[in-house]
Amino acid sequence: MIVSGHLSSPLAATSLINMYSKCSSISDAISVFNSSTDVHNVFVYNSIIAGLASNDLPLEAFEFYLKMRSLGVDPDKFTFPCAIKACSDVAELRNIHGLLFKFELNFDLFIGSAMVHCYLKFELMGDALQVFERLPVKDDIVLWNAMINGYVQIGEFVKALAIFRRMVETGLMPNRFSVTGVLSALALAAEVYNGRIVHAFSIKMGFDMGIEVLNALIDMYGKCRQLEYALVVFKNMIEKDMYSWNSIISVHEQCGDHDGTLRLLKGMLSSGFRPDMVTFTAALPACSHLSALMRGKEIHGYMIVNGLDKFGSTYTANAIMDMYAKCGSMKEARMVFDETRIKDVASWNIMVMGYGMHGFGDEALNMFSHMCEGGLKPDAVSFVGVLAACSHAGFLSRGQEILAEMQPRYGVTPDIEHYACVIDMLGRAGKLDEAFELMSRMPIEPNQVVWRSFLAACQLHGNADLAGVAAERVLELEPDHCGSYVLMSNVFGAAGRYAEVAELRHMMRQKHVKKSPGCSWIELRDGMRAFLNGDRRYPEEQSVYDELDSLTACLREHGCMIDVVESSL
């Protein structure tokens, strides 16, 4: 074509530029453009601008648009969508928006759709809505989907749903992208009722066979804490991808089914999928909640072998560290902590709370001191950790000092959790009057957690009078919580006040409060085993109860009194 002189034809130059652009050979496309300077009209410019924009070269595309304008070549309705897509700042976009009125193209659907997308890219929802509302014809599904997703991104879920309904009312048929967009809004708004309506609509329209829609349904049901529905969608999927597995694993963890989280991780591996950091973000907390140290070590080992332990650096290290700390393996937690190059406040908090939780009060206080000496400012969580450590270790004076120093020295205002730690500390030490006095004068109204902690301290030290005050407040704040009745029953039973025990039992029956059976679990090589109070489900039942009797006898030999009042409820 070069030899025969065909490049002197605008049509030939345009065709060649389009061909090279679609083949991602941009250098050749630009070469053709530069070799056909005599025939540069709007069509040739449109082809090179579109080619560059479609190959993710927006800056270069916009340069050609500016060159076109400087040479006096007027853009047309095919130029503007690509030029708008290539805009890199708001000023460029507003300049083009003004030109649309000059060329009487401000009502063009495809240009308007491009404007909406670009305004949304710059998070200018008001401008996007203005363009959208002024378009006389809105029969472009992409335009509506952009508006739905735009509202989702800025957290306006009600408006996203309103746009979806409006689209359906206009007679425009939603596609799978419309459905995934509105499901995202419903998930974040936790609107399960409307979510089920959209689910039914998806089935009716046949969208429920698409993996993107099914993944969005799992996410929606999960965020609405509807674990059963999410699991049904997952199990009925013909094809699953990485996102499907990560979604259902995360849903189980969010809903508190930690054992199910680890079972699904095992199933994911059996299905040939390789877990990533999203997977482990859910799996590691599951190990923490179950104190499943073996599973946690297996996950950590897998991460090391596959190079995932360095991915995300501090965030990843914190997740691993937190797992070890909550499983009671402080040696491994400290090792991960020491190997973490960049430590944030969360890193230090994990170690402070871990040491405190497991009775290493001195280590917790030392860690807190080193954090402050290193220039990191402790936050509210730091003080919960260090005060809890003082409570568990019996460092009464130091705990009270830290509470008093929080605001003047560190600029952190104590909240209910901090006061709860100190009240628990005083209660453990038997200083019930001091604890009660602090509850009376603290600037925050004590909640049910504080009163329940105080009630437990009254039970521990046999103070039935203060226990009665605490019980009255607890039952006012959470009348349906069985634990409060159990605690109070134990206090009255120990004091020989059986009439009050009977009255509590009567109140529970009246309010239909049922005592949840005690539950514990142990980690075995083949998974977790849960045991309920009075459990008779396992073949090893006799061995389990023989061992329990042996442990009970051992406790009695060492002077421990076994309180059986609770079982009467």
MOURQUI-V716819 format. One record per residue. N is the residue number from 1. RES is the residue in three letters. PHI is phi as a letter, one per 30 degrees, with the letter a starting at -180 (999 if undefined). NEAR is the number of other ideal C-beta (glycine too) atoms within 12 Angstrom. D_LAST is the distance of its C-alpha to the last C-alpha in Angstrom with 2 decimals. Layout:
# MOURQUI-V716819
n = [N & N]
res = [RES & RES]
phi = [PHI & PHI]
near = [NEAR & NEAR]
d_last = [D_LAST & D_LAST]
This chain:
# MOURQUI-V716819
n = [1 & 2 & 3 & 4 & 5 & 6 & 7 & 8 & 9 & 10 & 11 & 12 & 13 & 14 & 15 & 16 & 17 & 18 & 19 & 20 & 21 & 22 & 23 & 24 & 25 & 26 & 27 & 28 & 29 & 30 & 31 & 32 & 33 & 34 & 35 & 36 & 37 & 38 & 39 & 40 & 41 & 42 & 43 & 44 & 45 & 46 & 47 & 48 & 49 & 50 & 51 & 52 & 53 & 54 & 55 & 56 & 57 & 58 & 59 & 60 & 61 & 62 & 63 & 64 & 65 & 66 & 67 & 68 & 69 & 70 & 71 & 72 & 73 & 74 & 75 & 76 & 77 & 78 & 79 & 80 & 81 & 82 & 83 & 84 & 85 & 86 & 87 & 88 & 89 & 90 & 91 & 92 & 93 & 94 & 95 & 96 & 97 & 98 & 99 & 100 & 101 & 102 & 103 & 104 & 105 & 106 & 107 & 108 & 109 & 110 & 111 & 112 & 113 & 114 & 115 & 116 & 117 & 118 & 119 & 120 & 121 & 122 & 123 & 124 & 125 & 126 & 127 & 128 & 129 & 130 & 131 & 132 & 133 & 134 & 135 & 136 & 137 & 138 & 139 & 140 & 141 & 142 & 143 & 144 & 145 & 146 & 147 & 148 & 149 & 150 & 151 & 152 & 153 & 154 & 155 & 156 & 157 & 158 & 159 & 160 & 161 & 162 & 163 & 164 & 165 & 166 & 167 & 168 & 169 & 170 & 171 & 172 & 173 & 174 & 175 & 176 & 177 & 178 & 179 & 180 & 181 & 182 & 183 & 184 & 185 & 186 & 187 & 188 & 189 & 190 & 191 & 192 & 193 & 194 & 195 & 196 & 197 & 198 & 199 & 200 & 201 & 202 & 203 & 204 & 205 & 206 & 207 & 208 & 209 & 210 & 211 & 212 & 213 & 214 & 215 & 216 & 217 & 218 & 219 & 220 & 221 & 222 & 223 & 224 & 225 & 226 & 227 & 228 & 229 & 230 & 231 & 232 & 233 & 234 & 235 & 236 & 237 & 238 & 239 & 240 & 241 & 242 & 243 & 244 & 245 & 246 & 247 & 248 & 249 & 250 & 251 & 252 & 253 & 254 & 255 & 256 & 257 & 258 & 259 & 260 & 261 & 262 & 263 & 264 & 265 & 266 & 267 & 268 & 269 & 270 & 271 & 272 & 273 & 274 & 275 & 276 & 277 & 278 & 279 & 280 & 281 & 282 & 283 & 284 & 285 & 286 & 287 & 288 & 289 & 290 & 291 & 292 & 293 & 294 & 295 & 296 & 297 & 298 & 299 & 300 & 301 & 302 & 303 & 304 & 305 & 306 & 307 & 308 & 309 & 310 & 311 & 312 & 313 & 314 & 315 & 316 & 317 & 318 & 319 & 320 & 321 & 322 & 323 & 324 & 325 & 326 & 327 & 328 & 329 & 330 & 331 & 332 & 333 & 334 & 335 & 336 & 337 & 338 & 339 & 340 & 341 & 342 & 343 & 344 & 345 & 346 & 347 & 348 & 349 & 350 & 351 & 352 & 353 & 354 & 355 & 356 & 357 & 358 & 359 & 360 & 361 & 362 & 363 & 364 & 365 & 366 & 367 & 368 & 369 & 370 & 371 & 372 & 373 & 374 & 375 & 376 & 377 & 378 & 379 & 380 & 381 & 382 & 383 & 384 & 385 & 386 & 387 & 388 & 389 & 390 & 391 & 392 & 393 & 394 & 395 & 396 & 397 & 398 & 399 & 400 & 401 & 402 & 403 & 404 & 405 & 406 & 407 & 408 & 409 & 410 & 411 & 412 & 413 & 414 & 415 & 416 & 417 & 418 & 419 & 420 & 421 & 422 & 423 & 424 & 425 & 426 & 427 & 428 & 429 & 430 & 431 & 432 & 433 & 434 & 435 & 436 & 437 & 438 & 439 & 440 & 441 & 442 & 443 & 444 & 445 & 446 & 447 & 448 & 449 & 450 & 451 & 452 & 453 & 454 & 455 & 456 & 457 & 458 & 459 & 460 & 461 & 462 & 463 & 464 & 465 & 466 & 467 & 468 & 469 & 470 & 471 & 472 & 473 & 474 & 475 & 476 & 477 & 478 & 479 & 480 & 481 & 482 & 483 & 484 & 485 & 486 & 487 & 488 & 489 & 490 & 491 & 492 & 493 & 494 & 495 & 496 & 497 & 498 & 499 & 500 & 501 & 502 & 503 & 504 & 505 & 506 & 507 & 508 & 509 & 510 & 511 & 512 & 513 & 514 & 515 & 516 & 517 & 518 & 519 & 520 & 521 & 522 & 523 & 524 & 525 & 526 & 527 & 528 & 529 & 530 & 531 & 532 & 533 & 534 & 535 & 536 & 537 & 538 & 539 & 540 & 541 & 542 & 543 & 544 & 545 & 546 & 547 & 548 & 549 & 550 & 551 & 552 & 553 & 554 & 555 & 556 & 557 & 558 & 559 & 560 & 561 & 562 & 563 & 564 & 565 & 566 & 567 & 568 & 569]
res = [MET & ILE & VAL & SER & GLY & HIS & LEU & SER & SER & PRO & LEU & ALA & ALA & THR & SER & LEU & ILE & ASN & MET & TYR & SER & LYS & CYS & SER & SER & ILE & SER & ASP & ALA & ILE & SER & VAL & PHE & ASN & SER & SER & THR & ASP & VAL & HIS & ASN & VAL & PHE & VAL & TYR & ASN & SER & ILE & ILE & ALA & GLY & LEU & ALA & SER & ASN & ASP & LEU & PRO & LEU & GLU & ALA & PHE & GLU & PHE & TYR & LEU & LYS & MET & ARG & SER & LEU & GLY & VAL & ASP & PRO & ASP & LYS & PHE & THR & PHE & PRO & CYS & ALA & ILE & LYS & ALA & CYS & SER & ASP & VAL & ALA & GLU & LEU & ARG & ASN & ILE & HIS & GLY & LEU & LEU & PHE & LYS & PHE & GLU & LEU & ASN & PHE & ASP & LEU & PHE & ILE & GLY & SER & ALA & MET & VAL & HIS & CYS & TYR & LEU & LYS & PHE & GLU & LEU & MET & GLY & ASP & ALA & LEU & GLN & VAL & PHE & GLU & ARG & LEU & PRO & VAL & LYS & ASP & ASP & ILE & VAL & LEU & TRP & ASN & ALA & MET & ILE & ASN & GLY & TYR & VAL & GLN & ILE & GLY & GLU & PHE & VAL & LYS & ALA & LEU & ALA & ILE & PHE & ARG & ARG & MET & VAL & GLU & THR & GLY & LEU & MET & PRO & ASN & ARG & PHE & SER & VAL & THR & GLY & VAL & LEU & SER & ALA & LEU & ALA & LEU & ALA & ALA & GLU & VAL & TYR & ASN & GLY & ARG & ILE & VAL & HIS & ALA & PHE & SER & ILE & LYS & MET & GLY & PHE & ASP & MET & GLY & ILE & GLU & VAL & LEU & ASN & ALA & LEU & ILE & ASP & MET & TYR & GLY & LYS & CYS & ARG & GLN & LEU & GLU & TYR & ALA & LEU & VAL & VAL & PHE & LYS & ASN & MET & ILE & GLU & LYS & ASP & MET & TYR & SER & TRP & ASN & SER & ILE & ILE & SER & VAL & HIS & GLU & GLN & CYS & GLY & ASP & HIS & ASP & GLY & THR & LEU & ARG & LEU & LEU & LYS & GLY & MET & LEU & SER & SER & GLY & PHE & ARG & PRO & ASP & MET & VAL & THR & PHE & THR & ALA & ALA & LEU & PRO & ALA & CYS & SER & HIS & LEU & SER & ALA & LEU & MET & ARG & GLY & LYS & GLU & ILE & HIS & GLY & TYR & MET & ILE & VAL & ASN & GLY & LEU & ASP & LYS & PHE & GLY & SER & THR & TYR & THR & ALA & ASN & ALA & ILE & MET & ASP & MET & TYR & ALA & LYS & CYS & GLY & SER & MET & LYS & GLU & ALA & ARG & MET & VAL & PHE & ASP & GLU & THR & ARG & ILE & LYS & ASP & VAL & ALA & SER & TRP & ASN & ILE & MET & VAL & MET & GLY & TYR & GLY & MET & HIS & GLY & PHE & GLY & ASP & GLU & ALA & LEU & ASN & MET & PHE & SER & HIS & MET & CYS & GLU & GLY & GLY & LEU & LYS & PRO & ASP & ALA & VAL & SER & PHE & VAL & GLY & VAL & LEU & ALA & ALA & CYS & SER & HIS & ALA & GLY & PHE & LEU & SER & ARG & GLY & GLN & GLU & ILE & LEU & ALA & GLU & MET & GLN & PRO & ARG & TYR & GLY & VAL & THR & PRO & ASP & ILE & GLU & HIS & TYR & ALA & CYS & VAL & ILE & ASP & MET & LEU & GLY & ARG & ALA & GLY & LYS & LEU & ASP & GLU & ALA & PHE & GLU & LEU & MET & SER & ARG & MET & PRO & ILE & GLU & PRO & ASN & GLN & VAL & VAL & TRP & ARG & SER & PHE & LEU & ALA & ALA & CYS & GLN & LEU & HIS & GLY & ASN & ALA & ASP & LEU & ALA & GLY & VAL & ALA & ALA & GLU & ARG & VAL & LEU & GLU & LEU & GLU & PRO & ASP & HIS & CYS & GLY & SER & TYR & VAL & LEU & MET & SER & ASN & VAL & PHE & GLY & ALA & ALA & GLY & ARG & TYR & ALA & GLU & VAL & ALA & GLU & LEU & ARG & HIS & MET & MET & ARG & GLN & LYS & HIS & VAL & LYS & LYS & SER & PRO & GLY & CYS & SER & TRP & ILE & GLU & LEU & ARG & ASP & GLY & MET & ARG & ALA & PHE & LEU & ASN & GLY & ASP & ARG & ARG & TYR & PRO & GLU & GLU & GLN & SER & VAL & TYR & ASP & GLU & LEU & ASP & SER & LEU & THR & ALA & CYS & LEU & ARG & GLU & HIS & GLY & CYS & MET & ILE & ASP & VAL & VAL & GLU & SER & SER & LEU]
phi = [999 & d & d & d & i & d & d & d & c & e & d & d & d & d & d & d & d & d & d & d & d & d & c & i & c & d & d & d & d & d & d & d & e & d & d & b & d & d & c & d & c & d & d & d & d & e & d & d & d & d & d & d & d & d & c & h & b & d & d & d & d & d & d & d & d & d & d & e & d & d & d & i & d & d & d & b & d & d & d & d & e & d & d & d & e & d & d & c & b & d & d & d & d & d & d & d & e & d & d & e & d & d & c & h & c & d & c & d & d & d & d & d & d & d & d & e & e & d & d & d & e & c & i & c & d & d & d & d & d & d & d & e & d & d & d & d & b & b & c & c & d & d & d & d & d & d & d & d & d & d & d & d & d & c & i & c & d & d & d & d & d & d & d & d & d & d & d & d & d & d & j & d & d & d & c & d & d & d & d & d & d & d & d & d & d & d & d & d & d & h & c & d & d & d & d & d & d & d & d & d & d & d & d & e & d & i & d & d & c & d & d & d & d & d & d & d & d & e & d & d & d & d & d & d & h & c & d & d & d & d & d & d & e & d & d & d & d & d & b & b & c & e & d & d & d & d & d & d & d & d & d & d & d & d & d & i & c & d & d & d & e & d & d & d & d & d & d & d & d & d & d & j & c & c & e & b & d & d & e & d & d & d & d & d & d & d & d & d & d & c & h & d & d & e & d & d & d & d & d & d & d & d & d & d & d & c & i & c & d & c & d & i & h & e & d & d & e & d & d & d & e & d & d & d & d & d & d & i & c & d & d & d & d & d & d & d & e & d & d & d & d & c & c & c & d & d & e & d & e & e & d & e & d & d & d & d & d & c & i & c & d & d & d & d & d & d & d & d & d & d & d & d & d & d & j & d & d & d & c & d & d & e & d & d & d & d & d & d & d & d & d & d & c & i & d & d & d & d & d & d & d & d & e & d & d & e & d & d & c & c & i & c & d & d & c & e & d & d & d & d & d & d & d & d & d & d & d & d & d & i & c & d & d & d & d & d & d & d & d & d & c & d & d & c & d & e & c & d & d & d & d & d & d & d & d & d & d & d & d & e & c & i & c & d & d & d & d & d & d & d & d & e & d & d & d & d & d & b & d & c & d & d & d & d & d & d & e & d & d & d & d & d & d & d & d & i & c & d & d & d & d & d & d & d & d & d & d & d & d & d & c & h & d & c & d & d & d & d & b & b & b & b & c & c & d & c & k & c & c & c & b & c & d & i & d & b & d & c & e & d & e & d & d & d & d & d & d & d & d & d & d & d & d & d & d & d & d & c & j & d & c & d & d & c & d & e & d & d & d]
near = [17 & 15 & 6 & 9 & 14 & 19 & 27 & 18 & 20 & 26 & 19 & 24 & 36 & 32 & 23 & 32 & 41 & 26 & 20 & 27 & 33 & 18 & 16 & 16 & 18 & 27 & 19 & 23 & 37 & 28 & 19 & 34 & 37 & 20 & 24 & 32 & 18 & 15 & 27 & 29 & 26 & 29 & 28 & 40 & 40 & 36 & 39 & 45 & 47 & 35 & 37 & 34 & 35 & 27 & 28 & 15 & 26 & 27 & 20 & 27 & 37 & 31 & 23 & 38 & 38 & 24 & 24 & 30 & 25 & 11 & 17 & 12 & 24 & 20 & 33 & 25 & 25 & 26 & 40 & 44 & 35 & 37 & 43 & 43 & 34 & 35 & 33 & 23 & 17 & 17 & 13 & 27 & 33 & 21 & 21 & 36 & 33 & 16 & 26 & 31 & 19 & 15 & 22 & 13 & 29 & 23 & 21 & 29 & 27 & 28 & 36 & 39 & 32 & 38 & 43 & 43 & 31 & 37 & 31 & 32 & 27 & 26 & 17 & 25 & 28 & 19 & 25 & 37 & 26 & 18 & 37 & 34 & 18 & 22 & 28 & 12 & 16 & 29 & 18 & 27 & 26 & 27 & 37 & 40 & 33 & 35 & 44 & 44 & 33 & 36 & 35 & 32 & 24 & 24 & 16 & 24 & 31 & 21 & 27 & 38 & 32 & 21 & 37 & 38 & 23 & 24 & 32 & 24 & 14 & 18 & 12 & 23 & 19 & 33 & 26 & 28 & 25 & 40 & 42 & 35 & 37 & 47 & 49 & 35 & 39 & 38 & 37 & 27 & 25 & 20 & 26 & 25 & 16 & 26 & 37 & 22 & 22 & 40 & 35 & 16 & 27 & 31 & 20 & 14 & 20 & 15 & 29 & 29 & 17 & 25 & 25 & 28 & 35 & 36 & 36 & 38 & 47 & 45 & 35 & 41 & 37 & 40 & 30 & 30 & 21 & 28 & 28 & 21 & 26 & 40 & 27 & 20 & 35 & 37 & 17 & 20 & 27 & 14 & 17 & 26 & 22 & 22 & 27 & 38 & 36 & 33 & 38 & 46 & 45 & 37 & 37 & 37 & 36 & 30 & 26 & 18 & 28 & 34 & 29 & 32 & 42 & 38 & 26 & 37 & 40 & 26 & 24 & 34 & 21 & 13 & 20 & 12 & 23 & 22 & 35 & 25 & 28 & 29 & 39 & 41 & 32 & 38 & 44 & 47 & 33 & 40 & 38 & 36 & 28 & 35 & 27 & 37 & 27 & 23 & 35 & 39 & 22 & 26 & 39 & 33 & 17 & 27 & 31 & 19 & 13 & 19 & 14 & 29 & 26 & 20 & 22 & 21 & 21 & 24 & 26 & 32 & 35 & 33 & 39 & 46 & 42 & 38 & 42 & 36 & 44 & 33 & 33 & 23 & 28 & 31 & 21 & 26 & 40 & 26 & 18 & 37 & 35 & 17 & 21 & 28 & 13 & 18 & 27 & 26 & 27 & 29 & 39 & 39 & 36 & 40 & 45 & 48 & 38 & 39 & 38 & 41 & 33 & 27 & 20 & 29 & 29 & 21 & 30 & 41 & 30 & 21 & 37 & 40 & 21 & 24 & 32 & 25 & 13 & 16 & 11 & 23 & 20 & 34 & 26 & 24 & 27 & 38 & 43 & 35 & 42 & 50 & 45 & 40 & 39 & 38 & 39 & 31 & 27 & 22 & 30 & 28 & 17 & 25 & 43 & 27 & 19 & 39 & 37 & 19 & 22 & 29 & 17 & 13 & 15 & 24 & 14 & 26 & 19 & 30 & 25 & 24 & 31 & 40 & 37 & 36 & 40 & 44 & 46 & 39 & 40 & 36 & 37 & 30 & 26 & 19 & 27 & 33 & 21 & 24 & 41 & 29 & 16 & 32 & 34 & 20 & 14 & 24 & 15 & 20 & 17 & 32 & 23 & 26 & 27 & 35 & 40 & 33 & 39 & 48 & 46 & 32 & 35 & 39 & 35 & 25 & 25 & 22 & 28 & 27 & 19 & 34 & 39 & 26 & 26 & 37 & 40 & 21 & 30 & 35 & 30 & 18 & 21 & 22 & 20 & 21 & 26 & 28 & 30 & 38 & 39 & 35 & 38 & 43 & 39 & 33 & 38 & 34 & 31 & 26 & 24 & 13 & 23 & 16 & 14 & 26 & 27 & 18 & 20 & 37 & 27 & 16 & 24 & 27 & 15 & 13 & 18 & 11 & 24 & 16 & 26 & 16 & 17 & 18 & 16 & 17 & 20 & 22 & 26 & 16 & 11 & 12 & 22 & 29 & 22 & 23 & 23 & 17 & 18 & 15 & 19 & 13 & 12 & 16 & 9 & 17 & 15 & 12 & 12 & 22 & 17 & 13 & 16 & 21 & 15 & 14 & 16 & 18 & 14 & 14 & 15 & 13 & 11 & 11 & 8 & 12 & 14 & 18 & 20 & 14 & 28 & 28 & 16 & 19 & 31]
d_last = [94.61 & 95.60 & 99.00 & 99.70 & 98.77 & 96.00 & 93.82 & 96.04 & 94.20 & 91.03 & 89.57 & 90.12 & 88.69 & 85.61 & 85.05 & 85.40 & 83.03 & 80.42 & 80.85 & 80.50 & 77.49 & 75.64 & 76.44 & 75.03 & 78.51 & 78.63 & 81.50 & 83.70 & 82.67 & 83.70 & 86.91 & 87.82 & 87.13 & 89.34 & 92.08 & 92.31 & 92.92 & 95.64 & 93.33 & 90.27 & 89.19 & 85.81 & 84.98 & 85.60 & 83.53 & 80.71 & 80.65 & 80.49 & 77.88 & 75.69 & 76.19 & 75.17 & 72.15 & 70.90 & 71.26 & 69.04 & 71.99 & 71.41 & 73.50 & 76.51 & 76.10 & 76.12 & 79.21 & 81.08 & 79.99 & 81.40 & 84.57 & 84.99 & 84.76 & 87.16 & 89.74 & 89.62 & 87.97 & 85.86 & 82.37 & 81.40 & 78.19 & 77.70 & 78.09 & 75.43 & 72.26 & 73.06 & 74.16 & 71.00 & 68.88 & 70.86 & 70.23 & 68.75 & 68.31 & 67.84 & 71.43 & 72.85 & 70.60 & 71.55 & 75.22 & 74.99 & 73.12 & 76.09 & 78.57 & 76.87 & 78.08 & 81.59 & 81.74 & 80.01 & 77.26 & 74.31 & 73.27 & 73.49 & 70.21 & 70.27 & 71.36 & 68.70 & 66.05 & 67.25 & 67.14 & 63.54 & 62.51 & 64.37 & 63.03 & 59.50 & 60.42 & 61.17 & 57.95 & 60.09 & 58.03 & 59.98 & 63.32 & 61.99 & 60.77 & 64.14 & 66.04 & 63.71 & 64.07 & 67.88 & 68.42 & 69.90 & 68.87 & 65.47 & 65.52 & 64.64 & 61.12 & 61.26 & 61.78 & 58.66 & 56.57 & 57.82 & 56.68 & 53.19 & 52.77 & 54.33 & 51.74 & 48.92 & 50.38 & 50.36 & 46.86 & 48.13 & 45.94 & 46.45 & 50.22 & 50.07 & 48.41 & 51.01 & 53.84 & 52.42 & 52.24 & 55.73 & 57.08 & 55.79 & 57.18 & 60.61 & 60.75 & 60.58 & 58.59 & 55.96 & 56.18 & 53.56 & 54.08 & 53.29 & 50.04 & 48.98 & 49.90 & 47.86 & 44.87 & 45.03 & 44.88 & 41.92 & 40.08 & 40.65 & 39.77 & 36.59 & 37.87 & 36.39 & 37.64 & 41.25 & 40.72 & 40.01 & 43.11 & 45.21 & 43.74 & 44.90 & 48.25 & 48.61 & 48.12 & 50.64 & 53.18 & 52.69 & 51.57 & 48.40 & 50.57 & 51.48 & 49.56 & 49.73 & 48.04 & 45.32 & 44.61 & 44.44 & 41.96 & 39.66 & 39.94 & 39.30 & 36.18 & 34.92 & 35.50 & 33.77 & 30.75 & 31.32 & 30.98 & 31.27 & 34.53 & 35.97 & 35.34 & 36.99 & 40.02 & 40.24 & 40.02 & 42.67 & 45.13 & 48.27 & 49.30 & 47.16 & 48.50 & 47.26 & 45.90 & 43.85 & 42.13 & 41.61 & 40.20 & 37.58 & 36.60 & 36.29 & 34.28 & 31.66 & 31.45 & 31.33 & 28.44 & 26.44 & 27.10 & 28.47 & 28.59 & 30.46 & 32.84 & 33.90 & 34.24 & 36.53 & 38.55 & 39.18 & 40.20 & 42.49 & 44.29 & 44.63 & 46.24 & 48.92 & 47.89 & 48.11 & 45.33 & 46.56 & 45.21 & 43.36 & 41.46 & 40.62 & 39.56 & 36.53 & 36.18 & 36.21 & 33.22 & 31.30 & 32.12 & 31.02 & 27.54 & 27.05 & 28.88 & 31.16 & 34.08 & 36.08 & 36.07 & 36.96 & 39.84 & 41.06 & 41.17 & 42.96 & 45.41 & 46.11 & 46.81 & 49.21 & 51.07 & 51.47 & 52.39 & 49.42 & 48.21 & 51.04 & 50.64 & 49.53 & 49.88 & 47.61 & 45.04 & 44.83 & 44.73 & 41.89 & 39.79 & 40.46 & 39.95 & 36.58 & 35.42 & 36.51 & 35.05 & 31.55 & 31.73 & 32.59 & 36.20 & 37.92 & 41.20 & 41.66 & 40.51 & 43.15 & 45.74 & 45.27 & 45.35 & 48.60 & 50.21 & 49.50 & 52.80 & 51.68 & 48.43 & 46.92 & 44.35 & 41.56 & 42.82 & 42.54 & 39.15 & 37.72 & 39.02 & 37.92 & 34.33 & 34.38 & 35.64 & 33.25 & 30.16 & 31.09 & 32.03 & 35.78 & 36.24 & 39.99 & 40.66 & 38.73 & 40.78 & 43.98 & 43.36 & 42.82 & 46.07 & 48.04 & 46.95 & 48.26 & 51.41 & 52.10 & 52.50 & 49.31 & 47.59 & 43.83 & 41.72 & 38.36 & 36.57 & 38.60 & 37.28 & 33.62 & 34.35 & 36.26 & 33.91 & 30.88 & 33.09 & 33.83 & 30.15 & 29.28 & 32.49 & 32.23 & 35.50 & 34.73 & 38.33 & 39.31 & 36.35 & 37.25 & 40.89 & 40.14 & 38.20 & 41.19 & 43.69 & 42.17 & 44.16 & 47.40 & 47.95 & 46.44 & 46.40 & 42.72 & 40.80 & 37.30 & 34.56 & 30.83 & 30.10 & 32.55 & 31.20 & 27.64 & 29.02 & 30.71 & 27.78 & 25.64 & 28.65 & 28.89 & 25.18 & 25.38 & 28.50 & 26.83 & 29.09 & 26.49 & 29.19 & 31.34 & 28.56 & 27.81 & 31.58 & 32.04 & 29.40 & 31.33 & 34.73 & 34.24 & 36.10 & 33.18 & 30.27 & 27.08 & 24.81 & 21.04 & 21.51 & 23.36 & 20.98 & 17.96 & 20.23 & 21.14 & 17.60 & 17.01 & 20.32 & 19.38 & 16.39 & 18.91 & 21.47 & 19.46 & 20.87 & 18.56 & 21.30 & 21.84 & 18.13 & 18.03 & 20.94 & 19.48 & 16.15 & 18.36 & 20.44 & 17.76 & 16.16 & 19.80 & 20.67 & 17.79 & 15.74 & 14.32 & 13.20 & 9.50 & 10.53 & 11.69 & 8.60 & 7.10 & 10.63 & 11.02 & 8.18 & 9.91 & 13.19 & 12.74 & 11.39 & 14.40 & 16.64 & 15.78 & 14.94 & 12.38 & 13.68 & 12.57 & 8.94 & 9.36 & 11.31 & 8.95 & 6.56 & 10.09 & 11.25 & 8.90 & 10.17 & 13.58 & 13.87 & 12.60 & 10.40 & 8.62 & 6.98 & 10.16 & 10.52 & 12.27 & 15.98 & 19.11 & 22.67 & 25.93 & 29.49 & 31.78 & 35.40 & 34.75 & 32.00 & 28.37 & 25.61 & 22.01 & 19.14 & 15.60 & 12.69 & 13.68 & 16.90 & 19.68 & 22.23 & 24.79 & 27.74 & 27.20 & 23.75 & 24.92 & 26.59 & 23.56 & 21.34 & 24.33 & 24.69 & 21.05 & 21.51 & 24.76 & 23.37 & 20.63 & 23.48 & 25.64 & 23.21 & 22.98 & 26.78 & 27.09 & 25.13 & 21.79 & 18.77 & 15.82 & 12.62 & 9.91 & 7.65 & 5.80 & 5.31 & 3.78 & 0.00]
